[in-house]
Every structure is written in C-alpha cells, then in structure tokens.
C-alpha cells in the first residue's frame, strides 16, 4: 500500500474514531468513547508512519542528488550537476511536505 494511501486512510480513521468518541460521550457509553479514542490514535499512528516513510525517501533522494551533483562537478558535466541538484531539491520538498 502506498504511503499516500496510508496517510489518507489514517486521516479517515482519525475522523471516524473522533466521531465514535463523541457519540460515546453523548450517549454516556464509556466503552464506545474509549473505542473511538483508540481508533483515532491508531489512525494518527498510521498517518505518522506514512509521513516518516516519505521523509526517509526524501532523505535518500536528497543524498543521491548531492552525490550526483558532486560527481558532475568533478567530471565537468553540467547536465549531471543539474540532474543531481534537481533530485536534491525533490528530496527536500518531499521531506518538507511530510513534516
């Protein structure tokens, strides 16, 4: 399953859990309230795990890009430098989008 899908499903779980928690409070049903809170926390954990995986991918892209940029500079390949820089920036953007 993709990280984007896990993030979305985690967010949906959080909302569903919050709704169940509130319904439990309104009805005075402590068990329903606790189940809702647990589902909400499970969704949050799922979403955060997906974000962490995306941040790790971003770090890999950033590192690979930096290496490619450096190699391009050493061998005098402007194209390789540009491709490396682009990959670095893509990795940084992925990390920022998943904070």
N, CA and C atoms as a LAMMPS dump frame, in Angstrom:
ITEM: TIMESTEP
0
ITEM: NUMBER OF ATOMS
297
ITEM: BOX BOUNDS ff ff ff
-5.0000000000000000e+02 5.0000000000000000e+02
-5.0000000000000000e+02 5.0000000000000000e+02
-5.0000000000000000e+02 5.0000000000000000e+02
ITEM: ATOMS id mol type element x y z
1 1 1 N 0.846 -1.168 0
2 1 2 C 0 0 0
3 1 3 C 0.897 1.238 0
4 2 1 N 0.519 2.244 -0.759
5 2 2 C 1.357 3.436 -0.859
6 2 3 C 1.274 4.281 0.409
7 3 1 N 2.305 5.078 0.596
8 3 2 C 2.325 5.955 1.762
9 3 3 C 1.222 7.005 1.688
10 4 1 N 0.936 7.482 0.482
11 4 2 C -0.144 8.469 0.339
12 4 3 C -1.476 7.853 0.748
13 5 1 N -1.69 6.622 0.353
14 5 2 C -2.936 5.944 0.717
15 5 3 C -2.99 5.714 2.224
16 6 1 N -1.867 5.329 2.814
17 6 2 C -1.828 5.134 4.267
18 6 3 C -2.099 6.43 5.011
19 7 1 N -1.551 7.535 4.499
20 7 2 C -1.821 8.833 5.14
21 7 3 C -3.309 9.152 5.081
22 8 1 N -3.91 8.945 3.91
23 8 2 C -5.338 9.249 3.744
24 8 3 C -6.196 8.348 4.629
25 9 1 N -5.883 7.058 4.637
26 9 2 C -6.668 6.136 5.457
27 9 3 C -6.479 6.421 6.944
28 10 1 N -5.285 6.839 7.32
29 10 2 C -5.053 7.225 8.714
30 10 3 C -5.898 8.425 9.104
31 11 1 N -5.995 9.394 8.202
32 11 2 C -6.813 10.581 8.474
33 11 3 C -8.286 10.205 8.598
34 12 1 N -8.755 9.302 7.742
35 12 2 C -10.146 8.841 7.798
36 12 3 C -10.399 8.11 9.122
37 13 1 N -9.446 7.271 9.529
38 13 2 C -9.581 6.562 10.81
39 13 3 C -9.678 7.547 11.971
40 14 1 N -8.888 8.597 11.914
41 14 2 C -8.916 9.589 12.987
42 14 3 C -10.301 10.229 13.09
43 15 1 N -10.851 10.606 11.942
44 15 2 C -12.172 11.244 11.943
45 15 3 C -13.234 10.272 12.452
46 16 1 N -13.195 9.036 11.942
47 16 2 C -14.17 8.038 12.395
48 16 3 C -14.053 7.764 13.887
49 17 1 N -12.826 7.703 14.364
50 17 2 C -12.606 7.482 15.787
51 17 3 C -13.117 8.634 16.634
52 18 1 N -12.876 9.854 16.165
53 18 2 C -13.343 11.032 16.904
54 18 3 C -14.868 11.052 16.963
55 19 1 N -15.498 10.691 15.835
56 19 2 C -16.97 10.655 15.809
57 19 3 C -17.506 9.629 16.807
58 20 1 N -16.871 8.466 16.85
59 20 2 C -17.311 7.418 17.776
60 20 3 C -17.07 7.849 19.22
61 21 1 N -15.951 8.516 19.458
62 21 2 C -15.641 9.005 20.809
63 21 3 C -16.698 10.003 21.274
64 22 1 N -17.042 10.934 20.409
65 22 2 C -18.047 11.949 20.757
66 22 3 C -19.411 11.299 20.97
67 23 1 N -19.758 10.353 20.088
68 23 2 C -21.038 9.652 20.255
69 23 3 C -21.068 8.93 21.606
70 24 1 N -19.954 8.315 21.98
71 24 2 C -19.882 7.634 23.274
72 24 3 C -20.081 8.604 24.431
73 25 1 N -19.483 9.796 24.313
74 25 2 C -19.66 10.807 25.372
75 25 3 C -21.118 11.228 25.475
76 26 1 N -21.721 11.503 24.32
77 26 2 C -23.117 11.963 24.287
78 26 3 C -24.054 10.9 24.863
79 27 1 N -23.786 9.649 24.526
80 27 2 C -24.648 8.562 24.987
81 27 3 C -24.291 8.067 26.387
82 28 1 N -23.179 8.56 26.935
83 28 2 C -22.74 8.098 28.24
84 28 3 C -22.184 6.682 28.204
85 29 1 N -21.686 6.277 27.049
86 29 2 C -21.152 4.925 26.866
87 29 3 C -19.626 5.01 26.876
88 30 1 N -19.042 4.682 28.039
89 30 2 C -17.594 4.806 28.205
90 30 3 C -16.828 3.86 27.277
91 31 1 N -17.369 2.692 27.052
92 31 2 C -16.691 1.734 26.172
93 31 3 C -16.614 2.287 24.741
94 32 1 N -17.724 2.804 24.241
95 32 2 C -17.758 3.373 22.897
96 32 3 C -16.795 4.558 22.801
97 33 1 N -16.767 5.353 23.842
98 33 2 C -15.865 6.508 23.896
99 33 3 C -14.402 6.05 23.823
100 34 1 N -14.069 5.026 24.6
101 34 2 C -12.701 4.506 24.622
102 34 3 C -12.329 3.862 23.278
103 35 1 N -13.257 3.13 22.671
104 35 2 C -13.003 2.519 21.36
105 35 3 C -12.762 3.599 20.301
106 36 1 N -13.533 4.658 20.387
107 36 2 C -13.361 5.765 19.446
108 36 3 C -12.002 6.422 19.599
109 37 1 N -11.598 6.643 20.836
110 37 2 C -10.284 7.247 21.086
111 37 3 C -9.174 6.344 20.576
112 38 1 N -9.312 5.032 20.796
113 38 2 C -8.302 4.075 20.327
114 38 3 C -8.207 4.098 18.801
115 39 1 N -9.357 4.154 18.13
116 39 2 C -9.365 4.195 16.667
117 39 3 C -8.733 5.492 16.167
118 40 1 N -9.022 6.576 16.839
119 40 2 C -8.434 7.866 16.47
120 40 3 C -6.904 7.813 16.593
121 41 1 N -6.403 7.263 17.69
122 41 2 C -4.956 7.154 17.897
123 41 3 C -4.306 6.194 16.907
124 42 1 N -5.008 5.125 16.563
125 42 2 C -4.5 4.176 15.563
126 42 3 C -4.355 4.886 14.2
127 43 1 N -5.325 5.699 13.864
128 43 2 C -5.264 6.453 12.616
129 43 3 C -4.123 7.452 12.611
130 44 1 N -3.909 8.105 13.732
131 44 2 C -2.81 9.062 13.847
132 44 3 C -1.469 8.35 13.682
133 45 1 N -1.324 7.188 14.301
134 45 2 C -0.083 6.416 14.195
135 45 3 C 0.162 5.983 12.752
136 46 1 N -0.885 5.555 12.078
137 46 2 C -0.767 5.129 10.68
138 46 3 C -0.33 6.29 9.792
139 47 1 N -0.941 7.433 10.011
140 47 2 C -0.598 8.622 9.231
141 47 3 C 0.85 9.052 9.489
142 48 1 N 1.263 9.046 10.744
143 48 2 C 2.633 9.45 11.088
144 48 3 C 3.671 8.466 10.544
145 49 1 N 3.339 7.179 10.536
146 49 2 C 4.259 6.184 9.977
147 49 3 C 4.447 6.415 8.478
148 50 1 N 3.377 6.737 7.788
149 50 2 C 3.469 7.01 6.354
150 50 3 C 4.303 8.266 6.094
151 51 1 N 4.121 9.276 6.925
152 51 2 C 4.908 10.509 6.782
153 51 3 C 6.391 10.23 7.023
154 52 1 N 6.689 9.415 8.026
155 52 2 C 8.091 9.082 8.319
156 52 3 C 8.725 8.34 7.15
157 53 1 N 7.984 7.441 6.537
158 53 2 C 8.5 6.709 5.381
159 53 3 C 8.78 7.666 4.218
160 54 1 N 7.909 8.632 4.015
161 54 2 C 8.112 9.61 2.946
162 54 3 C 9.313 10.511 3.243
163 55 1 N 9.494 10.871 4.515
164 55 2 C 10.67 11.685 4.875
165 55 3 C 11.957 10.91 4.611
166 56 1 N 11.937 9.601 4.9
167 56 2 C 13.115 8.764 4.638
168 56 3 C 13.404 8.698 3.143
169 57 1 N 12.362 8.54 2.327
170 57 2 C 12.547 8.54 0.872
171 57 3 C 13.142 9.873 0.424
172 58 1 N 12.66 10.944 1.015
173 58 2 C 13.178 12.269 0.675
174 58 3 C 14.657 12.401 1.006
175 59 1 N 15.059 11.838 2.128
176 59 2 C 16.475 11.91 2.513
177 59 3 C 17.337 11.135 1.539
178 60 1 N 16.853 9.983 1.103
179 60 2 C 17.594 9.178 0.125
180 60 3 C 17.729 9.961 -1.181
181 61 1 N 16.63 10.539 -1.649
182 61 2 C 16.677 11.333 -2.893
183 61 3 C 17.655 12.499 -2.762
184 62 1 N 17.596 13.151 -1.633
185 62 2 C 18.479 14.301 -1.385
186 62 3 C 19.948 13.878 -1.416
187 63 1 N 20.265 12.765 -0.772
188 63 2 C 21.641 12.276 -0.712
189 63 3 C 22.126 11.826 -2.088
190 64 1 N 21.304 11.077 -2.789
191 64 2 C 21.673 10.624 -4.138
192 64 3 C 21.889 11.838 -5.044
193 65 1 N 21.021 12.82 -4.922
194 65 2 C 21.162 14.038 -5.725
195 65 3 C 22.449 14.784 -5.419
196 66 1 N 22.795 14.865 -4.153
197 66 2 C 24.024 15.561 -3.763
198 66 3 C 25.252 14.856 -4.33
199 67 1 N 25.232 13.528 -4.284
200 67 2 C 26.354 12.757 -4.831
201 67 3 C 26.45 12.983 -6.34
202 68 1 N 25.321 12.892 -7.019
203 68 2 C 25.313 13.082 -8.471
204 68 3 C 25.77 14.493 -8.833
205 69 1 N 25.332 15.466 -8.07
206 69 2 C 25.742 16.863 -8.274
207 69 3 C 27.262 16.98 -8.12
208 70 1 N 27.787 16.383 -7.07
209 70 2 C 29.226 16.44 -6.81
210 70 3 C 30.043 15.744 -7.885
211 71 1 N 29.588 14.583 -8.307
212 71 2 C 30.3 13.854 -9.363
213 71 3 C 30.27 14.674 -10.651
214 72 1 N 29.127 15.262 -10.939
215 72 2 C 29.012 16.099 -12.139
216 72 3 C 29.989 17.261 -12.107
217 73 1 N 30.155 17.849 -10.926
218 73 2 C 31.094 18.966 -10.785
219 73 3 C 32.528 18.498 -11.006
220 74 1 N 32.87 17.337 -10.479
221 74 2 C 34.229 16.807 -10.599
222 74 3 C 34.57 16.463 -12.049
223 75 1 N 33.622 15.859 -12.747
224 75 2 C 33.922 15.449 -14.122
225 75 3 C 33.55 16.515 -15.153
226 76 1 N 33.026 17.632 -14.668
227 76 2 C 32.708 18.74 -15.574
228 76 3 C 31.452 18.533 -16.402
229 77 1 N 30.483 17.829 -15.867
230 77 2 C 29.223 17.579 -16.575
231 77 3 C 28.126 18.456 -15.985
232 78 1 N 27.823 19.535 -16.693
233 78 2 C 26.782 20.453 -16.225
234 78 3 C 25.425 19.752 -16.163
235 79 1 N 25.165 18.858 -17.096
236 79 2 C 23.895 18.138 -17.097
237 79 3 C 23.767 17.267 -15.852
238 80 1 N 24.833 16.559 -15.521
239 80 2 C 24.805 15.699 -14.336
240 80 3 C 24.638 16.54 -13.073
241 81 1 N 25.316 17.672 -13.007
242 81 2 C 25.166 18.566 -11.855
243 81 3 C 23.716 19.017 -11.72
244 82 1 N 23.127 19.428 -12.853
245 82 2 C 21.746 19.916 -12.837
246 82 3 C 20.772 18.814 -12.422
247 83 1 N 20.975 17.613 -12.951
248 83 2 C 20.116 16.487 -12.57
249 83 3 C 20.256 16.177 -11.085
250 84 1 N 21.48 16.238 -10.588
251 84 2 C 21.721 15.992 -9.167
252 84 3 C 21.049 17.037 -8.292
253 85 1 N 21.187 18.288 -8.689
254 85 2 C 20.574 19.374 -7.922
255 85 3 C 19.057 19.23 -7.919
256 86 1 N 18.494 18.863 -9.073
257 86 2 C 17.044 18.675 -9.163
258 86 3 C 16.577 17.567 -8.216
259 87 1 N 17.333 16.477 -8.16
260 87 2 C 16.976 15.361 -7.275
261 87 3 C 17.11 15.775 -5.806
262 88 1 N 18.142 16.553 -5.497
263 88 2 C 18.296 17.071 -4.13
264 88 3 C 17.073 17.876 -3.727
265 89 1 N 16.67 18.78 -4.614
266 89 2 C 15.525 19.643 -4.322
267 89 3 C 14.229 18.849 -4.193
268 90 1 N 14.09 17.822 -5.026
269 90 2 C 12.915 16.957 -4.936
270 90 3 C 12.875 16.265 -3.574
271 91 1 N 14.03 15.791 -3.129
272 91 2 C 14.094 15.138 -1.823
273 91 3 C 13.763 16.091 -0.685
274 92 1 N 14.282 17.315 -0.769
275 92 2 C 13.978 18.321 0.256
276 92 3 C 12.486 18.631 0.273
277 93 1 N 11.893 18.751 -0.909
278 93 2 C 10.461 19.044 -0.993
279 93 3 C 9.637 17.906 -0.392
280 94 1 N 10.041 16.658 -0.661
281 94 2 C 9.321 15.507 -0.105
282 94 3 C 9.392 15.535 1.424
283 95 1 N 10.559 15.87 1.959
284 95 2 C 10.704 15.936 3.41
285 95 3 C 9.83 17.038 4.001
286 96 1 N 9.836 18.204 3.377
287 96 2 C 9.039 19.317 3.881
288 96 3 C 7.546 19.03 3.829
289 97 1 N 7.114 18.336 2.783
290 97 2 C 5.689 18.033 2.624
291 97 3 C 5.19 17.011 3.652
292 98 1 N 6.097 16.34 4.312
293 98 2 C 5.707 15.284 5.254
294 98 3 C 6.161 15.533 6.672
295 99 1 N 6.252 16.763 7.057
296 99 2 C 6.61 17.096 8.447
297 99 3 C 5.436 16.918 9.349
